Amino acid sequence: MSSRAEVPKVNAGSMADIAFLLLIFFLVTTSIETDAGLSRMLPRDSPTPPLPIQQRNILPILINGENELMVNGEIVPMVNLKDLTIAFLDNGGLRSEASDYCDYCKGERSTTSSDNPEKAVVSLMSNRKTSYGTYITVQNELTAAYNALRNREAQRLYKVDFTAMERLYSSKETTAAYKAALKKKIQTIQSLYPMKLSEAERK
Amino acid sequence: MSKFKFKKTINTPEVSTASLPDIVFMLLFFFMTVTVMKDDTLKVINELPNATEIKKLEKKDRIITIYVGKPGLRYEKFFGTQPKIQIDDKFVSISDFGTTILAKINEKPEHLRPFITVSLKVDKTASMGLIDDVKQELRKIHALKINYTTYEGDTFINLGK
């Protein structure tokens, strides 16, 4: 004789249905949204015209309405853009006696290209008919060029990738003290290869 | 009287479905964690381009999202096929764009206002003309931090059509 009455089992067969309903609800109401992208800072709306820059310190990039790319007056395929930009930025054309000689540059040191990374300006000009996709590709390749150079310097100085440092810096888990140290390193690398991207205004 | 009983069917043991709910719950939690609730109903076709050198936007509270693209099929009749700007649930013309963004910035708490980032979710087929206008308007109201929001992936896919 058992002392307690048997508790009837609850039928769990419909549990799956309930869970499926929930699942379908979430599938319908949500979307895998992206919250990552290329961050840019727009220039200030200032009335004073910028100082003239020497021609050799400018890398002119043009995209026309047919999404063709022209760098330095030559039509080039998109895959070459990154290498061309790296070559331009990393040129370091000043003579070694000059005060702002770039001692970390590994470029060709041609006198017809940029003096040092600090002076090198990438000028991007698009057409009103250029597609946004092409524009983003160009922006991405330019960022890739800067990141490649910055990674190289970060590896040389701190034995870590620049992009990895940036990722750590924006991560929530990083402690404040570590962040401060990281920030210093990031700024050092950024000052070696400052991103000077100018988007020409069309008249 | 037969001595042998023929079993017509050999009973195969039933597959236990007791773990089915667990599997479904696992799926459910997966979707709950990787997805974000839709804030806006998209009225424009919005297929973002791909990029590789992307950085994640942390801190959702300081982001204003604008969508640009051709009006969706349902709206084509009223709004045509030219790319349009959508903020929240409304189409906004370029002349009202600045004031709309300013109003959105003013909704945010004061200490966040200097850090507002405008996330541009632009369809990859849109033309740069409208984007340039948008950028000009943003410069006028000093909302200078922008983010070209993209998917992660091979960037050369953007070129092919």
Interface residues (C-beta under 8 A of the other chain):
Chain A: A12 G13 M15 A16 I18 A19 F20 L22 L23 F26 L27 T29 T30 S31 I32 E33 T34 D35 A36 G37 L38 S39 R40 M41 L42 P43 R44 D45 N67 M78 V79 S126 N127 R128 K129 T130 S131 Y132 G133 T134 Y135 I136 T137 Q139 N140 E141 T143 A144 N147 T163 E166 R167 S170 K172 R202
Chain B: T17 A18 L20 P21 V24 F25 L27 L28 F31 M32 V34 T35 V36 M37 K38 L48 P49 N50 A51 T52 E53 I54 K55 K56 L57 E58 K60 I63 V68 T117 S119 L120 V122 D123 K124 T125 A126 S127 M128 G129 I131 D132 K135 L138 R139 K140 H142 L144 K145 I146 N147 Y148 T149 T150 Y151 E152 T155 F156 N158 L159
